[in-house]
Amino acid sequence: MLGPRDWPAPCTWCGGRLVHSQACRELRDGWAIRFGFGKHKGQRVDRVPREYLEWLWSSGSITNADLKAAIAKILGVPDSPRHDMAA
């Protein structure tokens, strides 16, 4: 094969294209939103069972904006109701 290849862009932090370095993985893991309460305290939101996230969302008791946005992204729902500003 001659010519350009379709490689992904390199990672901004570690320069890896297909595999990230261990330091990069640890850094990215540290940025993940985690539960600070309840049965799943300390766990990343993306590793908590979907059924629990659905139950928590339906209860309407989420007060942390970052946690609410992360759950909304996973569930595929808007994190706040949209209001039409048409007058």
C-alpha positions in Angstrom: 0.0 0.0 0.0 1.4 3.3 -1.0 0.0 6.6 -0.1 -1.5 8.2 3.0 -3.1 6.1 5.7 -6.1 6.9 7.7 -4.6 7.0 11.2 -6.4 8.7 14.0 -5.0 12.0 15.3 -2.4 11.6 18.1 -3.6 12.0 21.7 -2.9 15.6 22.9 -1.4 14.4 26.2 0.6 11.2 25.4 1.0 11.3 21.6 -0.4 7.8 21.2 -2.5 7.1 18.2 -4.0 3.7 18.8 -2.9 3.0 22.4 -2.7 5.5 25.2 0.2 5.5 27.7 -0.5 4.4 31.3 -0.1 7.9 32.6 -2.6 9.2 30.1 -5.1 6.5 31.1 -4.7 7.4 34.7 -5.1 11.1 34.0 -8.3 10.5 32.0 -9.7 8.2 34.7 -9.1 11.0 37.2 -11.4 13.3 35.3 -14.3 10.9 35.3 -17.4 12.0 37.3 -17.9 9.7 40.3 -20.7 9.1 42.7 -20.2 10.8 46.1 -23.0 9.0 47.8 -25.1 5.8 48.1 -24.5 2.3 47.1 -22.1 3.2 44.3 -20.0 5.8 46.2 -16.6 6.3 44.6 -17.6 4.6 41.3 -17.4 6.2 37.9 -20.8 7.1 36.6 -20.2 5.2 33.3 -19.6 2.0 35.3 -22.8 2.1 37.4 -25.7 -0.1 36.2 -28.0 1.7 33.8 -31.0 0.6 35.8 -29.7 2.5 38.9 -29.1 5.6 36.7 -32.6 5.4 35.3 -34.1 5.0 38.8 -32.0 8.0 40.1 -33.0 10.1 37.2 -36.7 9.4 37.6 -36.5 10.2 41.3 -35.5 13.8 40.5 -33.2 14.0 43.4 -29.9 14.8 41.6 -28.6 18.2 42.8 -25.0 18.1 41.5 -25.0 19.7 38.0 -21.9 17.7 36.8 -23.4 14.4 37.9 -26.8 15.3 36.4 -25.1 16.1 33.0 -23.1 12.9 33.0 -26.2 10.8 33.8 -28.2 12.6 31.1 -25.5 11.9 28.5 -25.4 8.2 29.4 -29.2 7.9 29.3 -29.5 10.1 26.2 -31.9 12.6 27.7 -31.6 16.4 27.9 -30.2 17.4 31.3 -32.6 20.3 31.6 -36.0 21.0 30.1 -35.9 23.2 27.0 -38.0 26.3 27.0 -38.9 28.1 23.8 -38.2 31.8 24.1 -40.6 32.7 21.3 -42.6 35.8 22.2 
